[in-house]
Amino acid sequence: MSEQPAGFDPASLAADYLGEAATLLAHDDPFPGGAVVPPIYQTSLFTFANYADMADTFAGRKRQPVYSRGDNPTVMEFEARVAALEGAEAARGFSSGMAAISATLLAFVGAGERIVAVRNCYGDAYRLFERLFPRLQIKVDYVDGSDPDAVAQALPGAKLLYLESPTSIMFELQDIAHLARLAKEQGIVTTIDNSWATPVFQKPIAHGVDLVLHSASKYLGGHSDTVAGVVAGSAAHIKHINEQTYSQLGAKLSPFEGWLLLRGLRTLPLRLPHHMKSGLTIAERLKAHDKVERVNHPAYSNHPGKKTLAGYAGLFSFEVTEDVDIPAFVDALKLFRIGVSWGGHESLVVPAKASLEQTPGLNSMARFGVSPRTIRFNVGLENVEDLWADIAQAFDKSKAFEKSKK
Ligand SMILES: *Cc1c(COP(=O)(O)O)cnc(C)c1O
């Protein structure tokens, strides 16, 4: 098939995406006792040496951990690492990506105010906007983020611009530098969900975005064993979040999960190019497959939003032809297990058909016209030829199933 533009130059896969990130993540100054890995500070509380120590800390003359709902040294190591990777002054860890998103937005937007959000943003962000925000009298307008004119029209009077490039399920790009500039001209805070690209492939702060959000449950953790989130930005913005919502909503990151994330981060620069290469290999073969109508992968986009992406993650979707029995195809896959989430070592499949039946009336995919013939793949770290063989046999089985039904 298809008139979609050519995707990628395999030679570019040799590029060094990591730069200083490789050293940053592999090298630590030794921790207490010369340990090369930070200890897990599994403590709720940090006591003061004396009255003056306490008074200086409470008055903000000195920063040291007091109570693990605020600062915890293991979590702070993770936060410092993410801030450095994103080129941000500061970062704050959370118990989930949604905790980071909700605490960040609620720190900046209140009753009577308005958010402009990209359509096809992450499903639970959409449900936050549609369920809780109306009760708080916060309004959310959805825009096609790929169209800067549509964003420019929606912005006046808004308090916050919510980006996710590429978007969930459809993988639509936004020109984040252009949109952040439009927002800045009007004093509007710009946030982006950068879980897909990670700072290895996209550094939004360098392009004028104020706050970068992550579901650290995905690539940052990378091992499907942790649910966590993080926001990175200027010291002033992170301070504002700390003061307005972080401590009060209380969705802190646990020291053990902070430690798991530090462990995961060390291999981020190795994992992502592998996900990219395997993802592109499978995307290219799907694009050429006669049962595939189109592949939703940013590599096949001509949108200017592509210029801030240094590489591609292993998560994308594709639409199959009418004659593919989607449940039979999904059930026939053996290496791609059926499951939500993504960004871990294991390959996963999610058919939009079933997701569309989730939360009727509150599903952004239904609202913005995602085809029920869309299937999302998370391409993991398995051997790519094994993965392709699995897909090929599943297509064959879904055809056989079609014939046996007739
Ligand atoms: C999973 C996900 C989230 C939510 O993160 P959790 O850690 O599950 O709370 C946010 N954004 C995107 C793009 C996601 O895929």
The ligand as an SDF file (V2000), in Angstrom:
LIG
                    3D

 15 15  0  0  0  0  0  0  0  0999 V2000
    0.0050    5.2870   30.8460 C   0  0  0  0  0  0  0  0  0  0  0  0
   -0.0310    6.6850   30.4080 C   0  0  0  0  0  0  0  0  0  0  0  0
   -0.3010    7.7160   31.3110 C   0  0  0  0  0  0  0  0  0  0  0  0
   -0.7140    7.4540   32.7420 C   0  0  0  0  0  0  0  0  0  0  0  0
    0.3320    6.9750   33.4910 O   0  0  0  0  0  0  0  0  0  0  0  0
    0.1420    6.0240   34.7790 P   0  0  0  0  0  0  0  0  0  0  0  0
    1.5220    5.8450   35.2680 O   0  0  0  0  0  0  0  0  0  0  0  0
   -0.5150    4.7610   34.3020 O   0  0  0  0  0  0  0  0  0  0  0  0
   -0.7520    6.7580   35.7370 O   0  0  0  0  0  0  0  0  0  0  0  0
   -0.2100    9.0120   30.8620 C   0  0  0  0  0  0  0  0  0  0  0  0
    0.0970    9.2900   29.5800 N   0  0  0  0  0  0  0  0  0  0  0  0
    0.3140    8.3370   28.6760 C   0  0  0  0  0  0  0  0  0  0  0  0
    0.6410    8.7220   27.2770 C   0  0  0  0  0  0  0  0  0  0  0  0
    0.2520    7.0020   29.0530 C   0  0  0  0  0  0  0  0  0  0  0  0
    0.4340    6.0480   28.1330 O   0  0  0  0  0  0  0  0  0  0  0  0
  1  2  1  0
  2  3  1  0
  2 14  2  0
  3  4  1  0
  3 10  2  0
  4  5  1  0
  5  6  1  0
  6  7  2  0
  6  8  1  0
  6  9  1  0
 10 11  1  0
 11 12  2  0
 12 13  1  0
 12 14  1  0
 14 15  1  0
M  END
$$$$
